[in-house]
Amino acid sequence: MFIKFESNGSAPFIMQSAIAQQLVSMMGQGTETDGSISGQAILDAISTLEKALAQQLEAEVSASNEVRKGALPQDEEIEPPLPLNARAVPLMRMLQSAKAVDSFVMWRLE
């Protein structure tokens, strides 16, 4: 399943529902597959999401370092997973654009 994000301030985009729900939750909006925010709630969401992503990045770096210290042969390389911070970029940009034009951000099951 996918969740579609839309706003008057930027182009819509679609994200896998598990990742989208995680990001929506990280910005303080629960885990609902449908919702919207505007006004002051956008500013709060940006701040909350930035803090949560910083904590998540710290945890991902720590976990990655532990894997590297593991018992893998030296010639075997591990492809690191795409960090959640990178996956959050479209949503963060949409939130910032919506804030700039005093618009809204909404999401729904696609």
ZAVO-304407 format. One record per residue (C-alpha): residue number from 1; residue in one letter; x, y, z. Coordinates in pm, 1 decimal. Example, Ala and Ser with C-alpha at 12.3 -4.5 7.8 and 13.67 -1.06 7.14 Angstrom:
BEGIN
- 1 a 1230.0 -450.0 780.0
- 2 s 1367.0 -106.0 714.0
This chain:
BEGIN
- 1 m 0.0 0.0 0.0
- 2 f 99.3 358.5 -56.0
- 3 i 18.0 694.7 96.0
- 4 k -9.5 1005.8 -118.7
- 5 f 98.5 1343.4 19.9
- 6 e -45.0 1661.2 -131.0
- 7 s -16.5 2035.0 -77.5
- 8 n -87.0 2353.2 -271.9
- 9 g 271.9 2457.0 -210.4
- 10 s 441.5 2166.2 -390.3
- 11 a 397.7 1865.1 -616.7
- 12 p 230.3 1554.0 -471.7
- 13 f 429.5 1238.6 -404.7
- 14 i 360.8 878.6 -304.8
- 15 m 545.6 681.5 -36.7
- 16 q 524.5 325.6 93.9
- 17 s 266.6 324.1 370.7
- 18 a 494.4 176.6 639.8
- 19 i 752.4 451.3 592.0
- 20 a 488.8 722.9 547.6
- 21 q 310.4 620.3 867.3
- 22 q 640.3 620.8 1054.3
- 23 l 715.0 974.9 934.2
- 24 v 361.2 1097.2 1007.4
- 25 s 395.1 954.6 1356.8
- 26 m 736.9 1116.1 1398.1
- 27 m 585.9 1455.8 1317.0
- 28 g 331.6 1406.2 1596.6
- 29 q 26.3 1318.1 1387.6
- 30 g -40.1 959.6 1499.9
- 31 t -39.0 668.4 1256.6
- 32 e -356.1 738.9 1061.1
- 33 t -343.3 678.2 687.2
- 34 d -554.4 990.0 623.5
- 35 g -495.9 1332.2 771.8
- 36 s -400.2 1692.4 719.2
- 37 i -228.0 1978.7 894.0
- 38 s -207.1 2352.7 840.0
- 39 g -106.6 2672.4 1015.0
- 40 q 81.5 2638.3 1343.1
- 41 a 52.5 2258.1 1324.5
- 42 i 292.6 2263.9 1027.3
- 43 l 554.2 2452.6 1228.3
- 44 d 513.2 2207.6 1515.5
- 45 a 534.5 1911.1 1274.9
- 46 i 856.7 2040.4 1119.0
- 47 s 1018.9 2087.3 1457.8
- 48 t 900.3 1751.4 1592.0
- 49 l 1004.3 1567.5 1275.4
- 50 e 1351.2 1727.7 1272.5
- 51 k 1412.7 1620.3 1632.1
- 52 a 1284.7 1266.6 1573.5
- 53 l 1493.0 1229.5 1256.1
- 54 a 1806.4 1344.4 1438.4
- 55 q 1747.4 1075.9 1703.6
- 56 q 1674.8 816.0 1435.1
- 57 l 1993.1 904.7 1246.1
- 58 e 2196.7 866.1 1562.9
- 59 a 2044.5 521.5 1620.6
- 60 e 2104.3 417.6 1257.2
- 61 v 2469.3 526.2 1271.2
- 62 s 2519.9 337.6 1595.5
- 63 a 2359.2 23.1 1451.9
- 64 s 2565.6 52.2 1134.6
- 65 n 2886.2 77.4 1336.3
- 66 e 2791.9 -235.2 1531.3
- 67 v 2732.9 -429.5 1208.1
- 68 r 3071.3 -318.8 1073.5
- 69 k 3239.8 -449.0 1388.4
- 70 g 3074.7 -788.8 1333.5
- 71 a 3230.5 -1106.0 1206.2
- 72 l 3195.2 -1040.3 831.9
- 73 p 3486.8 -1124.9 605.7
- 74 q 3679.4 -813.1 510.4
- 75 d 3618.9 -859.8 137.1
- 76 e 3239.7 -872.6 184.1
- 77 e 3070.4 -533.6 161.6
- 78 i 2735.6 -449.6 312.5
- 79 e 2498.9 -223.9 120.9
- 80 p 2368.1 17.1 384.0
- 81 p 1992.8 72.6 386.6
- 82 l 1859.7 410.8 276.2
- 83 p 1843.1 618.6 594.2
- 84 l 1505.0 743.0 709.0
- 85 n 1641.6 1099.4 689.7
- 86 a 1678.4 1057.7 312.8
- 87 r 1328.8 913.7 281.0
- 88 a 1190.2 1210.4 477.2
- 89 v 1328.1 1475.0 238.5
- 90 p 1016.1 1504.4 15.7
- 91 l 788.0 1537.1 318.2
- 92 m 1013.6 1790.7 488.0
- 93 r 1030.1 1998.3 169.4
- 94 m 651.8 1981.2 133.9
- 95 l 603.1 2094.4 493.2
- 96 q 843.5 2385.0 446.0
- 97 s 677.4 2488.2 119.1
- 98 a 333.5 2473.3 279.5
- 99 k 458.5 2688.6 565.4
- 100 a 603.5 2943.3 320.2
- 101 v 275.8 2987.5 129.1
- 102 d 46.3 2942.0 433.0
- 103 s -105.5 2627.0 286.0
- 104 f -175.9 2274.5 413.0
- 105 v -31.3 1924.0 384.9
- 106 m -264.0 1628.1 357.5
- 107 w -208.5 1255.4 319.4
- 108 r -433.6 967.5 226.0
- 109 l -421.4 603.3 130.8
- 110 e -350.3 564.3 -239.7
